[in-house]
């Protein structure tokens, strides 16, 4: 059952310069891509509406997309959940209400033609238009002026006369869930369905979730670096840090290249990649420390090569077994499960690579740098 029946003697550090060059090139390309194109943020981070719909008869994703487009939904995502017999789908739509900045400006211009508007304020996040007019206006007329097929008005609230003069009104627009329901009824008139769940994530909440997700990655990386520095030696810390950053960037490249939805599940995948990456690196570091005590006076580069060769079988077995389970998820998984497995598979491959060709060369460089510094002090 041994993968490698005989002990290997590969000079891994011989290829360290080429490996570091390729890794740096890949990381820079991903950073430039993130700066230029950015991620396809999901509802969790960008804000929006998530609607779970169950149909009474069998239906496919494409027919739902066509029906939504026919019903007036310009941009939305459809994801199948559960088994095929469930006929259940998740529909993701940008925005929480039907009120947009352009529509608010159009309503303000229309109202100023009809009456003297003293103040006008649009609360886009909550779908509210707050206004004050010099004369009292009819609520039904306000509803007809503000509402269109693109932005339906839910109600008009008459807030009464202001103490400073004028009359206050609040126009409440319907949410995106109602627009989804209306669009599906138009596009799938013969199909019956049920709205089972509606989740709203505002832009501010999405921004907070995104910032906290990034903070979680940073805190996890720093905590691991502190552990490595105290558990082994200071010279081992930078190699582990560079290796982790390399793996996280490479795994992020999956979401960048495929433009798959980047959400909280993506953060979970990246955090798992961080843990998996440092796991293999720690095994090699531990073997290096043992060999340093065993072969005192032996060149550090030879000790690193020896340690990598001795742990190579374990590295292949661990990575291979984990990759097999992820391939199963790739074959049978859908939606976020598929994305999680794909990002993890990329992380495992690059994590195994970085433990050998990134973490170890950086550690060797720091050992040489610290060694030169020690020799310079007595002089």
N, C-alpha and C positions, 0 to 999 in steps of 0.2 A: 504493500500500500504506500510505499515511499515514492514521492514524486521524483526526487533526485537520489538515485541509488549510490552515487559516488560523490565524494566531497569535491566541490567546485573550487577553482582557483582563478576567478575572473578579476582582472584589473579594472574595477568599475571607475576608479578615480582617473583613469587614463582619458575617459571621455567627459570629464567634468566641465571643461571649458565649452565644448560643443553643446552639452546639455543645458548649461546655464545660459548660453546665448539663445538657444531655441526657446527656453522657458521665459526669458526676459522679453523676447520678441512676441510670444503669445500673450503674455500679461499686458504688455503695452498696447497691443492690438485690441484686446478686450476693453481696456480702460478708455481708449479712444472711441471705441464703438459705443460704450455706455454714455460718454460725453456727447457724442453726435446723435445717436439714435435713441438711446435710453431703453428702459425696460417697458414691457407692456403690463403696467400695473393693473392688478385686479381690483375688485370692489373693495377689498380689505384696505388697500392703500390709496386708491384714487377716489374712493367714495362712489356711491351709486346704490342701485336697488337690486336685490336678489329675490326672484320669484320662483317658488317651486310649484310646478303644474303637473297634475295627473290627468291623463286622457282616458276616456272610456274604451277606446278602440286603439289598435296598433297604429303607431305613427313613427316616422323616422325624423332624424334631426333636420334634414334638408327641407322637408315639407313644412316644418315649423318656421324655419328661417324665411322661406318663401312667403308663408302666410303672414308673418310679422312685417315683412317688407311691404307686402300688399296692403296691410292694414295701417301703415304709416310709421312703423318703427324703422328709423334710419340705421342705427348701429346698435346691435345687441348680440350676445353670445348664447349659444344653446349647448347644454351638456346633459347627456343621459346619465341617470343615476339608478342604482338598483338593477334588477334583472329586466330582461326584455318584456316579460309578462306584466311588470309593474306599469309600464308606459308612463314613467315619471321623468321629468326633465327640470333642470335648473336654468332659468333665463336670467342673464346678467345684463343690466341696462345702466348706462351712465346717468348720474344725477338722481336726486331723491324726489324732486317735484318736476312738474311740467313747465314751471316758470324758468325762462332763460333770460340772460342779460339783454339779448336782442329784442325779445318779446316785451320785456319791461319798458325798454326805450320806445317801442312802438305804441304801447298803451299810454305812456305819458304824453306822447305827441298827440294822440287822438283825443285824450281828455282835455288838453289845453286848448284845443279847437272848440270844444263844447262848453267849457266853463272856465272860470278863473281858479286855477290851482295854486294855492298858497305854499304847499309843501308836498313833496313826493319822495318816498323812500322805498326801495325794493330790497326785501330780505330774501335773496335767492336760495339760501340754504334751507329755509323753512317754507318757501313758496308763498310769501306774503307780499302784498303791495299796500303800504300805508300812505294815505293821502289826506289832505285837508283842502276843502274847497270853500270859496267865499259864500256860495249859496247852497242850499240843501238840494241833493240830487236823489233821483229814484234808484233804489238798489237794483231793480231789474234792468234798468238802462245801463248801470255800471257793469253788471254782469255780461250783458250783450256786447258792450264795448271792449271789455278785457278778454273775454273768452273767444277762442277759435278752436278749430279741429286739432291744432297742434298743441294748444295749451288750454285745457278745460278748466272752467271756474267751478269750484266746489260750493262756495257760498260767499256772500257779501255781508259783512258785519257793519251795522250802523252804530258807531261809538258815541254819537250824540254831539251836541254843540260844545265847542272849545271855549274856555274862559277868555282866551285872547282873541276870540272871534273866529268864525268859520265852523265848518262841520267836518268831523273826522270819520273816515271809513277805512275798513280793512278788507282787502280782497284776498280770499284764500283759494289757491289753485290746487287741483287734484294731484295726487302722487303719481309716480311712474308706474306703480303696480296697476292702477286703474287704466293707464294708457296701454299697458301690456294686455290686459284683459279685453279692452275694446278692440285692439288690433287683432287679437286672435279670433274674436267673434266675427270680425269682418273677413279675415282671410281664411278662416276655417268654419264657415257657417254651418256645415253639416256635421261637424265634430263637437262633441260635448266634452267639457273638461272642468276640473275643479282646482281652484287656487288653494293650495295646502299650507303655504308658508310665505311670508313676506318679511325680508330683512332690509333695513335701511342703514347705510353707513355714510355719514356726512363727510364733506371734504376735510374739516378740521380733525375729526376723529381718525380718518384715514391717514392724515399727515402724522398724527401722534403715534398711530400703530407702526407706521413706516420708520419713524425715528427710534421708537423703542426696539423694533426688530434689529436695526443696525446697531443700537447700543448693546443689545444682547450678544451679538457677534463679537463686538469689541471687548466686552467684559469677559466673555468666555475665553478669548484668545489671551488676554492679559493674565487671567487667573492661571491658565496652563503654563504660560511663560514663567510666572513667579514660582510655580511648583517645580518646573524643570531646573530653574536656576538654583533653587535650594536643594533639590533632591540629587542633582548631579554636580554641575559646576557652571560657573557663569558663561564659559565658552560654549556650552551646549545650548543656552537659551536663544541666541540669535538665529541659529540654524533651524530650531523648531518654529520660531516666529516666521521666518521667511518661507519655510515650507508650508505653514498653515495659510499664509496670505496667498501663496501660489495656488494652493488647492481650492480655496474659496473663490478666487478669481476665475479659475478654470471651470468650476462647477457653475458659476454665474454665467459663464459664456454660453452654457446650454440655453438658458432663458433668453439671452441676448440674440443668439443666432436663430433660434426657432420662433422667437417672439411669443412663446407660450406665456400664459398669465403668471405674473410674479406677485405672489400673495403671501399670507402667513405660512402656508405649507412650504413655500420656497425657502422661507427663513428657517423652518424646521429642518429642511433638507441640508441647508448650508451648515447649520449647527451640528448636525449629525456628521457631515463631512469633516468638520473641525475635530470632533472627537475621534473619528476613525483615522484621520491623518496622523494625529499625535500618537495614537496607539501604536502604530507600526514604527514610528520614529523612536518612541521610548524603548521598544524592544531592541532596536539596533544600538541605541545609546547605552543601554544596560549591558549589552554584550561588549561594547567598546570599553566600558569602565572595568569589566572583569578582565579583559585581555590586557589592559594597561597595567593592572596589578600583577598579572601573570608574566608578561613579557616587558619588564622594566628595561628601558634603554633602547627598545625597538622603535624605529621610526613610526611616527603617528599615522602617516598615510598607509603603512603596511598593516597597522592594527585595525584601521577603519576597513580596509579591503577584506581582511581576515574575518572581521565581525559580520560584514554584509554577506560574505559567502557562507558563514556558519548559520546565519538566520534566513538564508534565501529560501530554503524548503518551507520553513514555517510561513514566510511572507506569501509565497505562492498558494499554499493551502488555505490560509485565512482569507486572502483576497478572492480566491477562486470559489470557495464555498459561499461567501457573501454575494458574489456576483451571480451565482446560480439562482439564489432566492430572488434577486432583483430581476433577473431575466424572466422568471415566472410571473412577477408582477407586471413586467412590460408586456407579456403576451396576453394575460388575462385582465390586467388593470385598465381602467378608463379614467379620464379626467385628471384630477389632482393626484390620484394614486399613480398613474402612469408618469406624470411629470416628476413626482417625488422619486420614483424608481430610476428614471432616466438621469436625473441630476445626481443621485447617489452613485449610480454606475460610473458616471464620469468622475465623480469624486474618488471612488475606490481606485480606478485606474491611475489617475494623476497622483493620488495619495501614495500609492505604492512606488510610483516613479520618483516622486519628490523626496521620499525618505532616503532613497539611494543616491539620486543625482542632484538634489538641492540641499537637503539638510546636512548631509555628510560633507560635501565640499565647503559649505559655509563654516561648519565647525572646524574643518582643517585650516581654512584661511585664518580664523580667529586664533587657532593654536599657534600658527606661524607668526601672526601679528603680535600676540602676547609674548611669544618666545623672543622675538626681536626686541621687544620693549624691555624684557628682563635682562637681556644681554647688554643693552645700551646703558642701563642704570649704573653698573659698576664703573664703566668707563667715564 
